[in-house]
Amino acid sequence: MYDLYRTECTTSTPPVKPVSEAVYCNIFGKEYNLSFFKPKKDQCEMCTKYTLSRSKEHLQEEYDAHIERKLSCQQAKTDDKNLAGVTNNMAMAGNI
């Protein structure tokens, strides 16, 4: 963000001399008490749209189908992992 701030300062009319990065971080983080939220896990667009929606009724059918597909995919992956564990001619790539 500091780079964006610096670019904005130098391209503004009239150009403004940007403050140092330390000063910028101090003002941004301490005086305004702003920070970025880092989610533990990414959510897909459909789940995010449903979660943030005030009126969920119009999204309910699409969301339910989405969750059903998600659970089906998870089950297929589990089945494939189990099959790869007992079969010599199959390998499964997974998380380390």
NUFI-214501 format. One record per residue: residue in three letters; x, y, z of N, C-alpha, C in turn; residue number from 1. Coordinates in nm, 4 decimals, padded with zeros to 6 digits, always signed. Layout:
BEGIN
+-----+----------+----------+----------+----------+----------+----------+----------+----------+----------+-----+
!  aa !      n_u !      n_v !      n_w !     ca_u !     ca_v !     ca_w !      c_u !      c_v !      c_w !   i !
+-----+----------+----------+----------+----------+----------+----------+----------+----------+----------+-----+
! Ala !        X !        Y !        Z !        X !        Y !        Z !        X !        Y !        Z ! NUM !
...
+-----+----------+----------+----------+----------+----------+----------+----------+----------+----------+-----+
//
This chain:
BEGIN
+-----+----------+----------+----------+----------+----------+----------+----------+----------+----------+-----+
!  aa !      n_u !      n_v !      n_w !     ca_u !     ca_v !     ca_w !      c_u !      c_v !      c_w !   i !
+-----+----------+----------+----------+----------+----------+----------+----------+----------+----------+-----+
! Met ! +00.0814 ! -00.1191 ! +00.0000 ! +00.0000 ! +00.0000 ! +00.0000 ! +00.0858 ! +00.1257 ! +00.0000 !   1 !
! Tyr ! +00.1996 ! +00.1167 ! +00.0644 ! +00.2871 ! +00.2340 ! +00.0681 ! +00.3298 ! +00.2731 ! -00.0730 !   2 !
! Asp ! +00.3571 ! +00.1742 ! -00.1573 ! +00.3947 ! +00.2032 ! -00.2962 ! +00.2815 ! +00.2754 ! -00.3692 !   3 !
! Leu ! +00.1583 ! +00.2335 ! -00.3454 ! +00.0434 ! +00.3015 ! -00.4067 ! +00.0331 ! +00.4458 ! -00.3568 !   4 !
! Tyr ! +00.0538 ! +00.4629 ! -00.2274 ! +00.0518 ! +00.5969 ! -00.1683 ! +00.1584 ! +00.6863 ! -00.2329 !   5 !
! Arg ! +00.2814 ! +00.6323 ! -00.2459 ! +00.3902 ! +00.7095 ! -00.3077 ! +00.3569 ! +00.7469 ! -00.4512 !   6 !
! Thr ! +00.3030 ! +00.6522 ! -00.5262 ! +00.2644 ! +00.6793 ! -00.6651 ! +00.1582 ! +00.7881 ! -00.6710 !   7 !
! Glu ! +00.0609 ! +00.7802 ! -00.5828 ! -00.0457 ! +00.8810 ! -00.5791 ! +00.0109 ! +01.0190 ! -00.5468 !   8 !
! Cys ! +00.1038 ! +01.0248 ! -00.4546 ! +00.1644 ! +01.1536 ! -00.4187 ! +00.2399 ! +01.2148 ! -00.5359 !   9 !
! Thr ! +00.3157 ! +01.1347 ! -00.6061 ! +00.3983 ! +01.1882 ! -00.7152 ! +00.3181 ! +01.2198 ! -00.8406 !  10 !
! Thr ! +00.2027 ! +01.1571 ! -00.8590 ! +00.1222 ! +01.1838 ! -00.9785 ! +00.0118 ! +01.2851 ! -00.9538 !  11 !
! Ser ! -00.0065 ! +01.3263 ! -00.8276 ! -00.1116 ! +01.4241 ! -00.7994 ! -00.0699 ! +01.5615 ! -00.8508 !  12 !
! Thr ! -00.1671 ! +01.6498 ! -00.8640 ! -00.1401 ! +01.7854 ! -00.9112 ! -00.1738 ! +01.8814 ! -00.7986 !  13 !
! Pro ! -00.0818 ! +01.9548 ! -00.7465 ! +00.0623 ! +01.9499 ! -00.7691 ! +00.1215 ! +01.8289 ! -00.6966 !  14 !
! Pro ! +00.2389 ! +01.7818 ! -00.7407 ! +00.3024 ! +01.6671 ! -00.6750 ! +00.3335 ! +01.6973 ! -00.5283 !  15 !
! Val ! +00.3144 ! +01.5959 ! -00.4458 ! +00.3369 ! +01.6093 ! -00.3024 ! +00.4495 ! +01.5136 ! -00.2629 !  16 !
! Lys ! +00.5375 ! +01.5578 ! -00.1739 ! +00.6455 ! +01.4707 ! -00.1282 ! +00.5883 ! +01.3713 ! -00.0272 !  17 !
! Pro ! +00.6004 ! +01.2396 ! -00.0553 ! +00.5444 ! +01.1408 ! +00.0377 ! +00.6266 ! +01.1325 ! +00.1665 !  18 !
! Val ! +00.5597 ! +01.0966 ! +00.2750 ! +00.6296 ! +01.0754 ! +00.4017 ! +00.7058 ! +00.9439 ! +00.3934 !  19 !
! Ser ! +00.7958 ! +00.9203 ! +00.4865 ! +00.8729 ! +00.7957 ! +00.4859 ! +00.7809 ! +00.6770 ! +00.5156 !  20 !
! Glu ! +00.8301 ! +00.5582 ! +00.4822 ! +00.7495 ! +00.4373 ! +00.5042 ! +00.7228 ! +00.4151 ! +00.6533 !  21 !
! Ala ! +00.8200 ! +00.4476 ! +00.7371 ! +00.8024 ! +00.4311 ! +00.8825 ! +00.6916 ! +00.5222 ! +00.9343 !  22 !
! Val ! +00.6905 ! +00.6460 ! +00.8891 ! +00.5867 ! +00.7410 ! +00.9309 ! +00.4500 ! +00.6943 ! +00.8800 !  23 !
! Tyr ! +00.4469 ! +00.6501 ! +00.7540 ! +00.3229 ! +00.6013 ! +00.6949 ! +00.2672 ! +00.4841 ! +00.7762 !  24 !
! Cys ! +00.3535 ! +00.3867 ! +00.8082 ! +00.3098 ! +00.2694 ! +00.8852 ! +00.2626 ! +00.3085 ! +01.0244 !  25 !
! Asn ! +00.3300 ! +00.4045 ! +01.0864 ! +00.2907 ! +00.4502 ! +01.2194 ! +00.1517 ! +00.5135 ! +01.2164 !  26 !
! Ile ! +00.1287 ! +00.6006 ! +01.1211 ! -00.0018 ! +00.6669 ! +01.1103 ! -00.1105 ! +00.5654 ! +01.0752 !  27 !
! Phe ! -00.0821 ! +00.4821 ! +00.9766 ! -00.1799 ! +00.3843 ! +00.9291 ! -00.2151 ! +00.2835 ! +01.0381 !  28 !
! Gly ! -00.1145 ! +00.2322 ! +01.1081 ! -00.1375 ! +00.1255 ! +01.2045 ! -00.1702 ! +00.1706 ! +01.3448 !  29 !
! Lys ! -00.1156 ! +00.2841 ! +01.3874 ! -00.1348 ! +00.3243 ! +01.5266 ! -00.2416 ! +00.4330 ! +01.5429 !  30 !
! Glu ! -00.2324 ! +00.5392 ! +01.4651 ! -00.3274 ! +00.6488 ! +01.4815 ! -00.4666 ! +00.6110 ! +01.4318 !  31 !
! Tyr ! -00.4726 ! +00.5425 ! +01.3165 ! -00.6028 ! +00.5028 ! +01.2628 ! -00.6410 ! +00.3606 ! +01.3033 !  32 !
! Asn ! -00.5468 ! +00.2866 ! +01.3614 ! -00.5694 ! +00.1501 ! +01.4078 ! -00.6300 ! +00.0615 ! +01.2983 !  33 !
! Leu ! -00.5729 ! +00.0703 ! +01.1794 ! -00.6220 ! -00.0090 ! +01.0670 ! -00.5286 ! -00.1266 ! +01.0427 !  34 !
! Ser ! -00.5862 ! -00.2377 ! +01.0027 ! -00.5064 ! -00.3547 ! +00.9680 ! -00.5838 ! -00.4358 ! +00.8652 !  35 !
! Phe ! -00.5171 ! -00.5327 ! +00.8060 ! -00.5796 ! -00.6184 ! +00.7073 ! -00.6202 ! -00.7491 ! +00.7717 !  36 !
! Phe ! -00.7379 ! -00.7994 ! +00.7341 ! -00.7842 ! -00.9290 ! +00.7826 ! -00.7305 ! -01.0372 ! +00.6906 !  37 !
! Lys ! -00.6618 ! -01.1350 ! +00.7474 ! -00.6120 ! -01.2477 ! +00.6700 ! -00.6974 ! -01.3690 ! +00.7036 !  38 !
! Pro ! -00.7836 ! -01.4107 ! +00.6114 ! -00.8672 ! -01.5269 ! +00.6412 ! -00.7822 ! -01.6523 ! +00.6555 !  39 !
! Lys ! -00.8248 ! -01.7428 ! +00.7430 ! -00.7522 ! -01.8673 ! +00.7620 ! -00.7636 ! -01.9557 ! +00.6381 !  40 !
! Lys ! -00.8747 ! -01.9410 ! +00.5675 ! -00.8984 ! -02.0238 ! +00.4505 ! -00.9764 ! -01.9406 ! +00.3491 !  41 !
! Asp ! -00.9368 ! -01.9512 ! +00.2230 ! -01.0090 ! -01.8807 ! +00.1182 ! -01.1482 ! -01.9402 ! +00.1012 !  42 !
! Gln ! -01.2423 ! -01.8545 ! +00.0673 ! -01.3770 ! -01.9005 ! +00.0347 ! -01.4024 ! -01.8719 ! -00.1117 !  43 !
! Cys ! -01.4817 ! -01.9581 ! -00.1731 ! -01.5153 ! -01.9360 ! -00.3132 ! -01.6134 ! -01.8192 ! -00.3244 !  44 !
! Glu ! -01.6322 ! -01.7738 ! -00.4459 ! -01.7186 ! -01.6579 ! -00.4704 ! -01.8623 ! -01.6835 ! -00.4268 !  45 !
! Met ! -01.9141 ! -01.8038 ! -00.4537 ! -02.0529 ! -01.8352 ! -00.4184 ! -02.0727 ! -01.8334 ! -00.2672 !  46 !
! Cys ! -01.9819 ! -01.8956 ! -00.1925 ! -01.9944 ! -01.8980 ! -00.0466 ! -01.9847 ! -01.7577 ! +00.0121 !  47 !
! Thr ! -01.8934 ! -01.6772 ! -00.0401 ! -01.8785 ! -01.5398 ! +00.0076 ! -02.0028 ! -01.4580 ! -00.0224 !  48 !
! Lys ! -02.0551 ! -01.4722 ! -00.1444 ! -02.1753 ! -01.3968 ! -00.1824 ! -02.2929 ! -01.4356 ! -00.0926 !  49 !
! Tyr ! -02.3081 ! -01.5644 ! -00.0643 ! -02.4183 ! -01.6112 ! +00.0199 ! -02.4020 ! -01.5608 ! +00.1633 !  50 !
! Thr ! -02.2795 ! -01.5684 ! +00.2158 ! -02.2535 ! -01.5262 ! +00.3530 ! -02.2795 ! -01.3767 ! +00.3721 !  51 !
! Leu ! -02.2412 ! -01.2967 ! +00.2737 ! -02.2553 ! -01.1519 ! +00.2864 ! -02.3929 ! -01.0993 ! +00.2467 !  52 !
! Ser ! -02.4753 ! -01.1843 ! +00.1874 ! -02.6061 ! -01.1412 ! +00.1398 ! -02.7004 ! -01.1140 ! +00.2569 !  53 !
! Arg ! -02.7758 ! -01.0067 ! +00.2469 ! -02.8763 ! -00.9759 ! +00.3495 ! -03.0020 ! -01.0591 ! +00.3297 !  54 !
! Ser ! -03.0364 ! -01.0822 ! +00.2043 ! -03.1542 ! -01.1615 ! +00.1712 ! -03.1067 ! -01.2894 ! +00.1034 !  55 !
! Lys ! -03.1053 ! -01.3978 ! +00.1778 ! -03.0498 ! -01.5225 ! +00.1286 ! -03.1495 ! -01.6066 ! +00.0490 !  56 !
! Glu ! -03.2764 ! -01.5713 ! +00.0516 ! -03.3793 ! -01.6530 ! -00.0127 ! -03.3535 ! -01.6719 ! -00.1620 !  57 !
! His ! -03.3140 ! -01.5651 ! -00.2309 ! -03.2950 ! -01.5741 ! -00.3757 ! -03.1697 ! -01.6530 ! -00.4125 !  58 !
! Leu ! -03.0788 ! -01.6738 ! -00.3163 ! -02.9564 ! -01.7501 ! -00.3419 ! -02.9621 ! -01.8922 ! -00.2857 !  59 !
! Gln ! -03.0657 ! -01.9233 ! -00.2076 ! -03.0696 ! -02.0481 ! -00.1322 ! -03.0584 ! -02.1719 ! -00.2210 !  60 !
! Glu ! -03.1343 ! -02.1776 ! -00.3292 ! -03.1333 ! -02.2960 ! -00.4159 ! -02.9958 ! -02.3162 ! -00.4809 !  61 !
! Glu ! -02.9388 ! -02.2076 ! -00.5322 ! -02.8065 ! -02.2148 ! -00.5947 ! -02.6994 ! -02.2526 ! -00.4914 !  62 !
! Tyr ! -02.7096 ! -02.1970 ! -00.3710 ! -02.6139 ! -02.2264 ! -00.2652 ! -02.6227 ! -02.3728 ! -00.2215 !  63 !
! Asp ! -02.7455 ! -02.4239 ! -00.2068 ! -02.7631 ! -02.5635 ! -00.1670 ! -02.7034 ! -02.6580 ! -00.2712 !  64 !
! Ala ! -02.7240 ! -02.6283 ! -00.3990 ! -02.6657 ! -02.7100 ! -00.5057 ! -02.5134 ! -02.7016 ! -00.5018 !  65 !
! His ! -02.4619 ! -02.5847 ! -00.4734 ! -02.3174 ! -02.5639 ! -00.4635 ! -02.2590 ! -02.6488 ! -00.3497 !  66 !
! Ile ! -02.3222 ! -02.6468 ! -00.2348 ! -02.2755 ! -02.7242 ! -00.1196 ! -02.2846 ! -02.8737 ! -00.1496 !  67 !
! Glu ! -02.3898 ! -02.9167 ! -00.2167 ! -02.4040 ! -03.0574 ! -00.2545 ! -02.2892 ! -03.1007 ! -00.3465 !  68 !
! Arg ! -02.2545 ! -03.0168 ! -00.4445 ! -02.1417 ! -03.0479 ! -00.5339 ! -02.0106 ! -03.0522 ! -00.4562 !  69 !
! Lys ! -01.9945 ! -02.9594 ! -00.3621 ! -01.8724 ! -02.9551 ! -00.2811 ! -01.8570 ! -03.0832 ! -00.2000 !  70 !
! Leu ! -01.9644 ! -03.1256 ! -00.1348 ! -01.9590 ! -03.2475 ! -00.0539 ! -01.9353 ! -03.3704 ! -00.1402 !  71 !
! Ser ! -01.9940 ! -03.3720 ! -00.2589 ! -01.9733 ! -03.4827 ! -00.3524 ! -01.8268 ! -03.4901 ! -00.3965 !  72 !
! Cys ! -01.7668 ! -03.3773 ! -00.4250 ! -01.6255 ! -03.3733 ! -00.4643 ! -01.5352 ! -03.4181 ! -00.3501 !  73 !
! Gln ! -01.5657 ! -03.3738 ! -00.2293 ! -01.4863 ! -03.4140 ! -00.1140 ! -01.4940 ! -03.5651 ! -00.0919 !  74 !
! Gln ! -01.6137 ! -03.6218 ! -00.1100 ! -01.6305 ! -03.7654 ! -00.0930 ! -01.5544 ! -03.8419 ! -00.2013 !  75 !
! Ala ! -01.5589 ! -03.7925 ! -00.3256 ! -01.4862 ! -03.8570 ! -00.4351 ! -01.3357 ! -03.8529 ! -00.4083 !  76 !
! Lys ! -01.2864 ! -03.7442 ! -00.3551 ! -01.1437 ! -03.7343 ! -00.3230 ! -01.1061 ! -03.8335 ! -00.2133 !  77 !
! Thr ! -01.1891 ! -03.8420 ! -00.1096 ! -01.1638 ! -03.9375 ! -00.0012 ! -01.1628 ! -04.0806 ! -00.0539 !  78 !
! Asp ! -01.2594 ! -04.1136 ! -00.1403 ! -01.2658 ! -04.2473 ! -00.1993 ! -01.1402 ! -04.2763 ! -00.2814 !  79 !
! Asp ! -01.0954 ! -04.1792 ! -00.3604 ! -00.9752 ! -04.1971 ! -00.4418 ! -00.8511 ! -04.2153 ! -00.3545 !  80 !
! Lys ! -00.8411 ! -04.1401 ! -00.2455 ! -00.7274 ! -04.1553 ! -00.1553 ! -00.7254 ! -04.2940 ! -00.0926 !  81 !
! Asn ! -00.8427 ! -04.3401 ! -00.0522 ! -00.8512 ! -04.4739 ! +00.0074 ! -00.8150 ! -04.5812 ! -00.0939 !  82 !
! Leu ! -00.8641 ! -04.5666 ! -00.2163 ! -00.8344 ! -04.6626 ! -00.3218 ! -00.6854 ! -04.6615 ! -00.3559 !  83 !
! Ala ! -00.6241 ! -04.5446 ! -00.3590 ! -00.4809 ! -04.5350 ! -00.3892 ! -00.3972 ! -04.6007 ! -00.2804 !  84 !
! Gly ! -00.4481 ! -04.6024 ! -00.1580 ! -00.3749 ! -04.6632 ! -00.0474 ! -00.3700 ! -04.8144 ! -00.0541 !  85 !
! Val ! -00.4669 ! -04.8767 ! -00.1216 ! -00.4720 ! -05.0231 ! -00.1272 ! -00.4433 ! -05.0781 ! -00.2659 !  86 !
! Thr ! -00.4246 ! -04.9902 ! -00.3644 ! -00.4014 ! -05.0326 ! -00.5015 ! -00.2601 ! -04.9944 ! -00.5437 !  87 !
! Asn ! -00.1897 ! -05.0872 ! -00.6090 ! -00.0524 ! -05.0597 ! -00.6529 ! -00.0440 ! -04.9799 ! -00.7812 !  88 !
! Asn ! -00.1479 ! -04.9798 ! -00.8628 ! -00.1412 ! -04.9138 ! -00.9931 ! -00.2071 ! -04.7745 ! -00.9915 !  89 !
! Met ! -00.2242 ! -04.7159 ! -00.8730 ! -00.2892 ! -04.5846 ! -00.8622 ! -00.2136 ! -04.5017 ! -00.7599 !  90 !
! Ala ! -00.1947 ! -04.3744 ! -00.7915 ! -00.1297 ! -04.2821 ! -00.6983 ! -00.2213 ! -04.1625 ! -00.6774 !  91 !
! Met ! -00.2100 ! -04.1012 ! -00.5621 ! -00.2947 ! -03.9863 ! -00.5290 ! -00.2062 ! -03.8734 ! -00.4796 !  92 !
! Ala ! -00.2162 ! -03.7593 ! -00.5430 ! -00.1435 ! -03.6414 ! -00.4976 ! -00.2292 ! -03.5710 ! -00.3948 !  93 !
! Gly ! -00.1680 ! -03.5299 ! -00.2854 ! -00.2437 ! -03.4632 ! -00.1804 ! -00.1609 ! -03.3584 ! -00.1116 !  94 !
! Asn ! -00.2134 ! -03.3083 ! -00.0026 ! -00.1422 ! -03.2087 ! +00.0771 ! -00.0257 ! -03.2726 ! +00.1496 !  95 !
! Ile ! +00.0785 ! -03.1961 ! +00.1660 ! +00.1972 ! -03.2467 ! +00.2356 ! +00.1765 ! -03.2366 ! +00.3844 !  96 !
+-----+----------+----------+----------+----------+----------+----------+----------+----------+----------+-----+
//
